[in-house]
Amino acid sequence: MALGRYVHCALPARGRPNAEFAGVDVGGTKIAAAVLRAGELVDHAIQPTDGDDAEALIAEIVASVEEIRTAATAAVGVGVPSVIEWETGRARASVNVPLTDVPLRRVLGERLGLPVFVDNDATLAALAEAHDGDRLVSRNLVMLTVGTGVGGGLVLDGHPYRGATGAAAEIGHTLIGVELDGDAVPAPTRFPQTGSLERFAAGSVLDVLARAAADEHPDSYLGERAAAGEEVDGTDAVAGAKAGDAVAARAVELLGERLGLGIANAINTFDPEVVAIGGGVSSAGELLVGPARRTALRYVLPGVGERTEIRLSVHGPKAGVLGAALLAKLELERSTERKDDDGRD
Protein backbone atom coordinates (compact mmCIF):
# COMPACT_ATOMS: atom_id res chain seq x y z
CA MET A 1 0.00 0.00 0.00
CA ALA A 2 1.52 3.33 -1.09
CA LEU A 3 0.84 5.66 1.81
CA GLY A 4 0.88 9.36 1.19
CA ARG A 5 0.24 9.18 -2.52
CA TYR A 6 -2.41 11.90 -2.15
CA VAL A 7 -0.46 14.11 0.25
CA HIS A 8 -1.30 17.15 -1.85
CA CYS A 9 -4.92 16.70 -0.76
CA ALA A 10 -4.08 18.21 2.63
CA LEU A 11 -4.40 21.67 1.06
CA PRO A 12 -7.13 23.85 2.64
CA ALA A 13 -10.59 22.72 1.52
CA ARG A 14 -11.81 26.28 1.11
CA GLY A 15 -9.38 26.74 -1.79
CA ARG A 16 -10.61 23.54 -3.41
CA PRO A 17 -14.32 23.81 -4.22
CA ASN A 18 -14.51 20.16 -5.29
CA ALA A 19 -12.95 18.79 -2.10
CA GLU A 20 -14.30 15.50 -0.76
CA PHE A 21 -14.22 14.11 2.76
CA ALA A 22 -13.92 10.50 3.87
CA GLY A 23 -15.93 9.22 6.81
CA VAL A 24 -15.23 5.98 8.68
CA ASP A 25 -17.47 4.39 11.31
CA VAL A 26 -15.61 1.74 13.33
CA GLY A 27 -17.70 -0.82 15.18
CA GLY A 28 -17.06 -4.04 17.00
CA THR A 29 -18.19 -6.14 14.02
CA LYS A 30 -17.69 -3.94 10.95
CA ILE A 31 -16.02 -0.85 9.52
CA ALA A 32 -18.16 1.33 7.25
CA ALA A 33 -16.66 4.04 5.08
CA ALA A 34 -17.97 6.53 2.51
CA VAL A 35 -17.14 9.82 0.82
CA LEU A 36 -19.03 13.07 1.35
CA ARG A 37 -19.16 14.66 -2.10
CA ALA A 38 -21.23 17.81 -2.71
CA GLY A 39 -23.35 17.09 0.36
CA GLU A 40 -24.07 13.44 -0.54
CA LEU A 41 -22.56 10.19 0.75
CA VAL A 42 -21.12 8.11 -2.10
CA ASP A 43 -18.65 5.27 -2.69
CA HIS A 44 -19.68 3.17 0.29
CA ALA A 45 -17.46 0.35 1.56
CA ILE A 46 -18.10 -2.12 4.38
CA GLN A 47 -15.78 -4.76 5.75
CA PRO A 48 -15.83 -6.94 8.87
CA THR A 49 -13.78 -5.88 11.85
CA ASP A 50 -11.32 -8.76 12.14
CA GLY A 51 -8.50 -7.03 13.98
CA ASP A 52 -7.97 -8.47 17.45
CA ASP A 53 -5.32 -5.92 18.40
CA ALA A 54 -4.74 -2.22 17.79
CA GLU A 55 -2.25 -2.63 14.96
CA ALA A 56 -4.52 -4.95 12.98
CA LEU A 57 -7.53 -2.70 13.47
CA ILE A 58 -5.59 0.39 12.40
CA ALA A 59 -4.52 -1.45 9.25
CA GLU A 60 -8.18 -2.22 8.51
CA ILE A 61 -9.18 1.43 8.98
CA VAL A 62 -6.39 2.51 6.63
CA ALA A 63 -7.48 -0.07 4.06
CA SER A 64 -11.08 1.17 4.25
CA VAL A 65 -9.98 4.74 3.54
CA GLU A 66 -7.68 3.66 0.71
CA GLU A 67 -10.61 1.87 -0.93
CA ILE A 68 -12.74 5.01 -1.21
CA ARG A 69 -10.33 7.96 -1.31
CA THR A 70 -9.61 9.90 -4.48
CA ALA A 71 -7.31 12.73 -5.47
CA ALA A 72 -10.03 15.12 -4.23
CA THR A 73 -10.10 13.70 -0.68
CA ALA A 74 -9.09 16.54 1.64
CA ALA A 75 -9.50 15.01 5.11
CA VAL A 76 -10.72 11.95 6.98
CA GLY A 77 -13.11 11.69 9.92
CA VAL A 78 -13.21 8.56 12.08
CA GLY A 79 -15.84 7.57 14.63
CA VAL A 80 -14.99 4.94 17.24
CA PRO A 81 -16.81 3.53 20.31
CA SER A 82 -14.31 5.22 22.59
CA VAL A 83 -13.79 8.15 24.93
CA ILE A 84 -11.63 10.46 22.83
CA GLU A 85 -9.21 13.09 24.08
CA TRP A 86 -10.30 15.62 21.50
CA GLU A 87 -7.19 17.80 21.37
CA THR A 88 -4.92 14.88 20.50
CA GLY A 89 -7.28 12.28 19.06
CA ARG A 90 -6.12 9.68 21.58
CA ALA A 91 -8.59 6.98 22.59
CA ARG A 92 -8.67 7.16 26.40
CA ALA A 93 -10.98 4.17 26.78
CA SER A 94 -12.73 1.89 24.29
CA VAL A 95 -15.64 -0.55 24.13
CA ASN A 96 -15.56 -3.60 21.83
CA VAL A 97 -12.45 -2.40 19.95
CA PRO A 98 -8.77 -2.67 21.01
CA LEU A 99 -7.93 1.04 20.92
CA THR A 100 -7.48 2.07 24.55
CA ASP A 101 -4.63 4.59 24.91
CA VAL A 102 -3.94 4.57 21.15
CA PRO A 103 -3.01 7.98 19.60
CA LEU A 104 -5.36 7.26 16.74
CA ARG A 105 -5.38 10.69 15.10
CA ARG A 106 -1.60 10.87 14.86
CA VAL A 107 -1.11 7.30 13.67
CA LEU A 108 -3.80 7.47 10.99
CA GLY A 109 -2.60 10.88 9.83
CA GLU A 110 0.92 9.55 9.35
CA ARG A 111 -0.23 6.49 7.43
CA LEU A 112 -2.77 8.23 5.23
CA GLY A 113 -0.90 11.47 4.58
CA LEU A 114 -4.11 13.42 5.20
CA PRO A 115 -5.58 15.49 8.04
CA VAL A 116 -7.47 13.07 10.30
CA PHE A 117 -10.03 13.89 12.99
CA VAL A 118 -11.30 11.33 15.50
CA ASP A 119 -14.36 11.42 17.74
CA ASN A 120 -16.81 9.23 19.63
CA ASP A 121 -19.20 7.39 17.32
CA ALA A 122 -22.40 8.46 19.11
CA THR A 123 -21.25 12.09 19.05
CA LEU A 124 -20.79 11.82 15.29
CA ALA A 125 -24.20 10.20 14.85
CA ALA A 126 -25.66 13.23 16.65
CA LEU A 127 -23.71 15.55 14.35
CA ALA A 128 -25.21 13.77 11.33
CA GLU A 129 -28.73 14.00 12.73
CA ALA A 130 -28.30 17.75 13.12
CA HIS A 131 -27.55 18.03 9.39
CA ASP A 132 -29.39 17.54 6.13
CA GLY A 133 -26.48 16.47 3.94
CA ASP A 134 -23.83 19.02 4.89
CA ARG A 135 -26.35 21.72 5.89
CA LEU A 136 -26.98 22.35 9.60
CA VAL A 137 -30.72 22.14 10.34
CA SER A 138 -30.80 21.65 14.15
CA ARG A 139 -28.56 23.73 16.39
CA ASN A 140 -29.47 21.84 19.57
CA LEU A 141 -29.99 18.09 19.37
CA VAL A 142 -29.83 15.06 21.65
CA MET A 143 -29.14 11.65 20.12
CA LEU A 144 -30.01 8.36 21.83
CA THR A 145 -28.76 5.09 20.33
CA VAL A 146 -30.66 2.10 21.68
CA GLY A 147 -28.83 -1.13 20.99
CA THR A 148 -26.96 -3.50 23.27
CA GLY A 149 -26.67 -0.48 25.56
CA VAL A 150 -27.97 3.09 25.45
CA GLY A 151 -25.50 5.59 23.98
CA GLY A 152 -25.83 9.29 23.48
CA GLY A 153 -24.52 12.30 21.61
CA LEU A 154 -25.03 16.05 21.89
CA VAL A 155 -24.97 18.94 19.47
CA LEU A 156 -25.26 22.26 21.31
CA ASP A 157 -25.35 25.61 19.55
CA GLY A 158 -24.44 23.87 16.31
CA HIS A 159 -21.32 22.11 17.62
CA PRO A 160 -20.67 18.65 19.09
CA TYR A 161 -20.46 18.85 22.87
CA ARG A 162 -17.77 16.59 24.29
CA GLY A 163 -17.36 17.77 27.88
CA ALA A 164 -14.17 18.20 29.88
CA THR A 165 -12.81 14.71 29.20
CA GLY A 166 -14.52 13.78 25.92
CA ALA A 167 -17.05 11.57 27.70
CA ALA A 168 -20.13 13.81 27.63
CA ALA A 169 -23.64 12.57 26.71
CA GLU A 170 -23.56 9.25 28.55
CA ILE A 171 -27.32 9.52 28.80
CA GLY A 172 -27.66 5.76 29.24
CA HIS A 173 -26.03 6.14 32.64
CA THR A 174 -28.45 8.77 33.94
CA LEU A 175 -30.53 7.37 36.78
CA ILE A 176 -34.26 6.87 36.34
CA GLY A 177 -35.14 4.19 38.88
CA VAL A 178 -33.08 4.37 42.07
CA GLU A 179 -34.88 3.11 45.19
CA LEU A 180 -34.64 5.85 47.84
CA ASP A 181 -37.21 4.74 50.43
CA GLY A 182 -34.60 3.61 52.97
CA ASP A 183 -32.52 5.70 55.34
CA ALA A 184 -29.47 5.71 53.05
CA VAL A 185 -28.64 6.06 49.39
CA PRO A 186 -28.13 2.60 47.88
CA ALA A 187 -24.50 1.61 47.37
CA PRO A 188 -23.35 1.87 43.75
CA THR A 189 -22.83 -1.35 41.85
CA ARG A 190 -21.13 -2.04 38.53
CA PHE A 191 -21.91 -0.04 35.42
CA PRO A 192 -24.53 0.21 34.12
CA GLN A 193 -25.83 1.03 37.59
CA THR A 194 -28.96 -0.71 38.83
CA GLY A 195 -31.21 2.34 38.41
CA SER A 196 -29.77 3.61 35.14
CA LEU A 197 -31.59 4.14 31.85
CA GLU A 198 -29.39 1.51 30.22
CA ARG A 199 -30.38 -1.08 32.82
CA PHE A 200 -34.07 -0.42 32.08
CA ALA A 201 -34.21 0.41 28.36
CA ALA A 202 -31.32 -1.15 26.40
CA GLY A 203 -31.92 -3.59 23.58
CA SER A 204 -30.69 -6.40 25.81
CA VAL A 205 -33.54 -5.55 28.19
CA LEU A 206 -36.04 -6.10 25.37
CA ASP A 207 -34.57 -9.61 25.06
CA VAL A 208 -35.47 -10.21 28.71
CA LEU A 209 -38.95 -8.71 28.33
CA ALA A 210 -39.60 -10.86 25.25
CA ARG A 211 -38.62 -14.09 27.01
CA ALA A 212 -40.73 -13.21 30.06
CA ALA A 213 -43.71 -12.45 27.82
CA ALA A 214 -43.28 -15.78 26.04
CA ASP A 215 -43.36 -17.63 29.37
CA GLU A 216 -46.40 -15.72 30.65
CA HIS A 217 -48.40 -15.89 27.40
CA PRO A 218 -47.81 -19.27 25.70
CA ASP A 219 -50.54 -18.58 23.13
CA SER A 220 -48.93 -15.35 21.94
CA TYR A 221 -46.60 -14.86 18.97
CA LEU A 222 -43.63 -14.98 21.34
CA GLY A 223 -44.99 -17.95 23.28
CA GLU A 224 -45.53 -19.97 20.13
CA ARG A 225 -41.99 -19.28 18.94
CA ALA A 226 -40.61 -20.38 22.30
CA ALA A 227 -42.75 -23.54 22.24
CA ALA A 228 -41.32 -24.36 18.80
CA GLY A 229 -37.84 -24.34 20.29
CA GLU A 230 -36.84 -20.90 18.99
CA GLU A 231 -34.58 -18.64 21.08
CA VAL A 232 -36.85 -15.64 21.68
CA ASP A 233 -35.27 -12.20 21.84
CA GLY A 234 -35.99 -8.53 21.25
CA THR A 235 -35.95 -8.94 17.48
CA ASP A 236 -38.91 -11.31 17.82
CA ALA A 237 -40.71 -8.80 20.04
CA VAL A 238 -40.35 -6.13 17.33
CA ALA A 239 -41.47 -8.56 14.61
CA GLY A 240 -44.47 -9.68 16.66
CA ALA A 241 -45.44 -6.10 17.47
CA LYS A 242 -45.32 -5.18 13.78
CA ALA A 243 -47.48 -8.22 13.03
CA GLY A 244 -50.12 -6.96 15.46
CA ASP A 245 -49.50 -9.29 18.41
CA ALA A 246 -50.63 -7.45 21.55
CA VAL A 247 -48.21 -9.21 23.91
CA ALA A 248 -45.17 -8.43 21.77
CA ALA A 249 -46.41 -4.88 21.25
CA ARG A 250 -46.67 -4.37 25.00
CA ALA A 251 -43.05 -5.49 25.51
CA VAL A 252 -41.87 -2.91 22.97
CA GLU A 253 -44.20 -0.29 24.44
CA LEU A 254 -42.82 -0.85 27.94
CA LEU A 255 -39.28 -0.36 26.70
CA GLY A 256 -40.42 2.83 24.98
CA GLU A 257 -42.04 4.13 28.14
CA ARG A 258 -38.85 3.56 30.10
CA LEU A 259 -36.86 5.26 27.37
CA GLY A 260 -39.24 8.19 27.64
CA LEU A 261 -38.12 8.80 31.22
CA GLY A 262 -34.54 9.23 30.04
CA ILE A 263 -35.72 11.50 27.22
CA ALA A 264 -37.58 13.65 29.73
CA ASN A 265 -34.34 14.06 31.69
CA ALA A 266 -32.53 15.10 28.52
CA ILE A 267 -35.22 17.61 27.56
CA ASN A 268 -35.34 19.09 31.05
CA THR A 269 -31.56 19.48 30.95
CA PHE A 270 -30.92 20.71 27.40
CA ASP A 271 -34.27 21.93 25.99
CA PRO A 272 -33.23 20.74 22.50
CA GLU A 273 -34.96 21.23 19.18
CA VAL A 274 -34.70 17.50 18.46
CA VAL A 275 -34.33 14.24 20.33
CA ALA A 276 -33.37 11.62 17.75
CA ILE A 277 -33.59 7.89 18.49
CA GLY A 278 -31.36 5.46 16.62
CA GLY A 279 -29.71 2.09 17.16
CA GLY A 280 -30.95 -1.40 16.41
CA VAL A 281 -34.11 -1.23 18.53
CA SER A 282 -35.25 1.86 16.63
CA SER A 283 -36.33 -0.55 13.87
CA ALA A 284 -39.56 -0.79 15.89
CA GLY A 285 -40.38 2.72 14.65
CA GLU A 286 -43.43 4.39 16.18
CA LEU A 287 -44.16 1.28 18.22
CA LEU A 288 -41.16 2.37 20.31
CA VAL A 289 -41.01 6.12 19.70
CA GLY A 290 -44.73 6.72 20.30
CA PRO A 291 -44.70 5.45 23.91
CA ALA A 292 -41.34 7.18 24.50
CA ARG A 293 -42.77 10.47 23.28
CA ARG A 294 -45.96 10.18 25.34
CA THR A 295 -44.06 9.34 28.52
CA ALA A 296 -41.41 12.02 28.02
CA LEU A 297 -43.99 14.76 27.57
CA ARG A 298 -45.68 13.75 30.82
CA TYR A 299 -42.42 14.22 32.74
CA VAL A 300 -41.12 17.38 31.07
CA LEU A 301 -41.27 20.53 33.17
CA PRO A 302 -44.02 22.92 31.97
CA GLY A 303 -42.51 25.49 29.65
CA VAL A 304 -39.53 23.30 28.74
CA GLY A 305 -39.29 21.39 25.50
CA GLU A 306 -42.25 23.11 23.89
CA ARG A 307 -40.35 23.14 20.58
CA THR A 308 -38.73 19.72 20.94
CA GLU A 309 -39.38 17.09 18.29
CA ILE A 310 -38.92 13.49 19.44
CA ARG A 311 -38.31 11.37 16.36
CA LEU A 312 -36.48 8.47 14.79
CA SER A 313 -33.02 8.96 13.37
CA VAL A 314 -33.39 10.15 9.77
CA HIS A 315 -30.00 8.80 8.69
CA GLY A 316 -30.32 5.35 10.25
CA PRO A 317 -27.22 3.15 9.95
CA LYS A 318 -25.50 5.78 7.78
CA ALA A 319 -25.46 8.34 10.61
CA GLY A 320 -22.04 7.33 11.91
CA VAL A 321 -20.34 7.52 8.51
CA LEU A 322 -22.02 10.80 7.61
CA GLY A 323 -21.10 12.31 10.96
CA ALA A 324 -17.48 11.25 10.52
CA ALA A 325 -17.30 12.83 7.07
CA LEU A 326 -18.95 16.00 8.36
CA LEU A 327 -16.41 16.12 11.18
CA ALA A 328 -13.59 16.04 8.64
CA LYS A 329 -15.19 18.82 6.58
CA LEU A 330 -16.03 21.12 9.50
CA GLU A 331 -12.75 20.69 11.34
CA LEU A 332 -10.63 21.22 8.23
CA GLU A 333 -12.57 24.40 7.50
CA ARG A 334 -12.06 25.58 11.10
CA SER A 335 -8.34 24.89 10.99
CA THR A 336 -8.11 26.86 7.75
CA GLU A 337 -10.00 29.77 9.30
CA ARG A 338 -7.72 29.78 12.33
CA LYS A 339 -4.64 29.89 10.10
CA ASP A 340 -6.14 32.77 8.15
CA ASP A 341 -6.88 34.65 11.37
CA ASP A 342 -3.34 34.10 12.61
CA GLY A 343 -2.00 35.40 9.31
CA ARG A 344 -4.09 38.57 9.59
CA ASP A 345 -2.85 39.12 13.13
C-alpha atoms as one frame of an Amber mdcrd trajectory, in Angstrom:
protein
   0.000   0.000   0.000   1.522   3.328  -1.091   0.841   5.656   1.806   0.884
   9.358   1.193   0.240   9.177  -2.525  -2.407  11.899  -2.148  -0.456  14.114
   0.247  -1.296  17.154  -1.852  -4.916  16.704  -0.764  -4.077  18.210   2.635
  -4.395  21.675   1.061  -7.129  23.845   2.640 -10.589  22.722   1.519 -11.810
  26.278   1.110  -9.380  26.742  -1.793 -10.610  23.536  -3.412 -14.318  23.813
  -4.219 -14.515  20.162  -5.287 -12.953  18.794  -2.099 -14.297  15.499  -0.764
 -14.219  14.105   2.760 -13.922  10.496   3.867 -15.929   9.216   6.810 -15.231
   5.980   8.684 -17.466   4.393  11.313 -15.606   1.742  13.332 -17.697  -0.823
  15.181 -17.059  -4.042  16.997 -18.191  -6.144  14.023 -17.692  -3.941  10.946
 -16.023  -0.848   9.525 -18.156   1.325   7.254 -16.658   4.044   5.081 -17.970
   6.525   2.513 -17.141   9.821   0.821 -19.028  13.071   1.355 -19.164  14.657
  -2.098 -21.233  17.806  -2.714 -23.355  17.091   0.356 -24.073  13.441  -0.536
 -22.563  10.194   0.747 -21.120   8.114  -2.100 -18.645   5.272  -2.689 -19.683
   3.165   0.287 -17.463   0.354   1.561 -18.103  -2.116   4.383 -15.779  -4.761
   5.752 -15.834  -6.942   8.868 -13.776  -5.885  11.854 -11.322  -8.759  12.144
  -8.495  -7.034  13.978  -7.970  -8.474  17.450  -5.323  -5.923  18.399  -4.745
  -2.219  17.790  -2.248  -2.633  14.956  -4.518  -4.949  12.983  -7.534  -2.700
  13.471  -5.591   0.393  12.401  -4.516  -1.446   9.248  -8.178  -2.223   8.508
  -9.180   1.431   8.979  -6.388   2.513   6.631  -7.482  -0.072   4.056 -11.077
   1.174   4.252  -9.983   4.740   3.537  -7.680   3.665   0.712 -10.608   1.868
  -0.928 -12.744   5.007  -1.210 -10.330   7.960  -1.314  -9.613   9.897  -4.484
  -7.310  12.728  -5.475 -10.032  15.116  -4.225 -10.101  13.699  -0.675  -9.092
  16.543   1.638  -9.497  15.011   5.113 -10.723  11.946   6.984 -13.111  11.686
   9.916 -13.210   8.560  12.076 -15.839   7.566  14.631 -14.987   4.941  17.244
 -16.810   3.533  20.307 -14.309   5.215  22.592 -13.788   8.146  24.928 -11.628
  10.456  22.833  -9.210  13.091  24.078 -10.299  15.621  21.500  -7.187  17.803
  21.372  -4.918  14.880  20.496  -7.283  12.281  19.057  -6.124   9.683  21.582
  -8.590   6.977  22.591  -8.669   7.161  26.400 -10.980   4.168  26.781 -12.732
   1.892  24.287 -15.642  -0.549  24.130 -15.562  -3.597  21.833 -12.452  -2.396
  19.952  -8.769  -2.675  21.011  -7.930   1.037  20.916  -7.477   2.074  24.546
  -4.627   4.586  24.907  -3.940   4.574  21.155  -3.007   7.980  19.603  -5.364
   7.261  16.737  -5.380  10.685  15.101  -1.600  10.873  14.858  -1.114   7.296
  13.665  -3.796   7.466  10.987  -2.596  10.879   9.829   0.925   9.550   9.349
  -0.233   6.487   7.428  -2.768   8.232   5.233  -0.905  11.471   4.584  -4.107
  13.424   5.203  -5.581  15.491   8.041  -7.467  13.070  10.304 -10.034  13.891
  12.988 -11.295  11.333  15.505 -14.364  11.424  17.739 -16.812   9.230  19.634
 -19.199   7.386  17.320 -22.396   8.462  19.106 -21.248  12.093  19.045 -20.790
  11.818  15.293 -24.203  10.195  14.853 -25.663  13.226  16.650 -23.711  15.548
  14.352 -25.209  13.768  11.334 -28.730  14.004  12.731 -28.298  17.750  13.124
 -27.553  18.027   9.393 -29.388  17.537   6.127 -26.483  16.469   3.942 -23.827
  19.024   4.892 -26.354  21.716   5.885 -26.979  22.347   9.595 -30.718  22.138
  10.344 -30.798  21.646  14.148 -28.555  23.727  16.389 -29.467  21.837  19.568
 -29.990  18.090  19.370 -29.826  15.060  21.654 -29.138  11.648  20.119 -30.007
   8.359  21.833 -28.765   5.095  20.333 -30.661   2.098  21.684 -28.829  -1.126
  20.991 -26.960  -3.502  23.273 -26.666  -0.478  25.563 -27.966   3.085  25.445
 -25.504   5.587  23.984 -25.835   9.295  23.480 -24.521  12.300  21.607 -25.031
  16.047  21.889 -24.965  18.942  19.474 -25.262  22.258  21.315 -25.353  25.613
  19.547 -24.438  23.874  16.310 -21.323  22.113  17.621 -20.667  18.653  19.088
 -20.463  18.850  22.866 -17.770  16.589  24.289 -17.361  17.771  27.880 -14.168
  18.202  29.879 -12.809  14.709  29.199 -14.522  13.781  25.923 -17.050  11.570
  27.700 -20.135  13.807  27.630 -23.640  12.574  26.707 -23.559   9.246  28.546
 -27.324   9.516  28.804 -27.657   5.765  29.236 -26.033   6.141  32.644 -28.451
   8.766  33.938 -30.527   7.372  36.785 -34.258   6.869  36.337 -35.143   4.186
  38.876 -33.081   4.368  42.066 -34.875   3.108  45.185 -34.641   5.846  47.840
 -37.211   4.739  50.432 -34.599   3.609  52.967 -32.524   5.701  55.341 -29.469
   5.713  53.052 -28.640   6.060  49.386 -28.125   2.599  47.878 -24.497   1.609
  47.373 -23.355   1.875  43.750 -22.835  -1.352  41.850 -21.134  -2.044  38.530
 -21.909  -0.037  35.417 -24.532   0.211  34.124 -25.826   1.031  37.589 -28.958
  -0.706  38.827 -31.209   2.337  38.411 -29.775   3.614  35.139 -31.591   4.144
  31.848 -29.386   1.511  30.216 -30.384  -1.082  32.819 -34.070  -0.424  32.076
 -34.207   0.411  28.365 -31.316  -1.151  26.405 -31.920  -3.588  23.583 -30.695
  -6.396  25.806 -33.544  -5.552  28.186 -36.039  -6.104  25.375 -34.574  -9.608
  25.062 -35.468 -10.214  28.706 -38.946  -8.711  28.326 -39.595 -10.864  25.246
 -38.620 -14.088  27.013 -40.729 -13.210  30.058 -43.714 -12.446  27.821 -43.276
 -15.782  26.043 -43.357 -17.626  29.372 -46.400 -15.721  30.650 -48.396 -15.890
  27.401 -47.806 -19.266  25.704 -50.543 -18.584  23.126 -48.932 -15.350  21.938
 -46.599 -14.858  18.974 -43.628 -14.979  21.335 -44.991 -17.945  23.277 -45.529
 -19.974  20.130 -41.995 -19.283  18.941 -40.607 -20.379  22.303 -42.748 -23.540
  22.239 -41.322 -24.357  18.804 -37.840 -24.337  20.291 -36.839 -20.905  18.994
 -34.581 -18.641  21.080 -36.851 -15.644  21.681 -35.272 -12.204  21.839 -35.995
  -8.526  21.248 -35.950  -8.939  17.475 -38.908 -11.308  17.820 -40.706  -8.798
  20.041 -40.349  -6.133  17.325 -41.473  -8.564  14.605 -44.472  -9.676  16.657
 -45.435  -6.098  17.472 -45.321  -5.180  13.782 -47.477  -8.220  13.025 -50.122
  -6.964  15.457 -49.501  -9.293  18.410 -50.626  -7.448  21.553 -48.212  -9.211
  23.907 -45.168  -8.428  21.773 -46.411  -4.879  21.252 -46.669  -4.375  25.004
 -43.053  -5.486  25.514 -41.870  -2.912  22.968 -44.203  -0.295  24.436 -42.820
  -0.847  27.943 -39.280  -0.363  26.702 -40.416   2.828  24.976 -42.044   4.130
  28.138 -38.850   3.564  30.102 -36.855   5.258  27.365 -39.236   8.189  27.642
 -38.121   8.800  31.219 -34.538   9.226  30.039 -35.715  11.497  27.219 -37.577
  13.651  29.733 -34.342  14.064  31.692 -32.528  15.100  28.517 -35.215  17.614
  27.557 -35.344  19.093  31.052 -31.556  19.477  30.952 -30.920  20.709  27.397
 -34.272  21.928  25.991 -33.230  20.744  22.495 -34.961  21.233  19.178 -34.703
  17.505  18.456 -34.331  14.238  20.332 -33.369  11.616  17.753 -33.588   7.886
  18.492 -31.355   5.457  16.621 -29.714   2.089  17.163 -30.952  -1.403  16.407
 -34.111  -1.234  18.530 -35.252   1.856  16.628 -36.334  -0.548  13.867 -39.562
  -0.793  15.892 -40.379   2.720  14.648 -43.429   4.394  16.177 -44.158   1.279
  18.222 -41.158   2.370  20.314 -41.015   6.116  19.696 -44.731   6.724  20.300
 -44.696   5.447  23.915 -41.339   7.181  24.500 -42.770  10.471  23.277 -45.964
  10.181  25.341 -44.056   9.339  28.516 -41.415  12.016  28.024 -43.992  14.758
  27.573 -45.681  13.750  30.822 -42.423  14.223  32.745 -41.124  17.376  31.070
 -41.274  20.527  33.174 -44.022  22.917  31.971 -42.511  25.494  29.654 -39.530
  23.299  28.741 -39.293  21.392  25.496 -42.245  23.112  23.886 -40.351  23.145
  20.582 -38.727  19.720  20.937 -39.379  17.091  18.293 -38.917  13.488  19.442
 -38.310  11.366  16.358 -36.482   8.474  14.791 -33.023   8.965  13.367 -33.389
  10.154   9.771 -30.001   8.797   8.694 -30.320   5.345  10.252 -27.222   3.147
   9.951 -25.499   5.778   7.782 -25.461   8.344  10.610 -22.039   7.330  11.915
 -20.344   7.520   8.515 -22.024  10.800   7.605 -21.102  12.310  10.956 -17.481
  11.250  10.525 -17.296  12.829   7.067 -18.951  15.998   8.364 -16.415  16.122
  11.183 -13.590  16.038   8.636 -15.190  18.821   6.580 -16.034  21.116   9.505
 -12.746  20.693  11.336 -10.627  21.215   8.233 -12.567  24.398   7.504 -12.065
  25.577  11.096  -8.342  24.893  10.993  -8.110  26.860   7.750 -10.003  29.768
   9.302  -7.719  29.777  12.331  -4.640  29.888  10.098  -6.143  32.771   8.145
  -6.883  34.652  11.367  -3.338  34.097  12.609  -2.002  35.397   9.308  -4.086
  38.566   9.590  -2.855  39.117  13.134
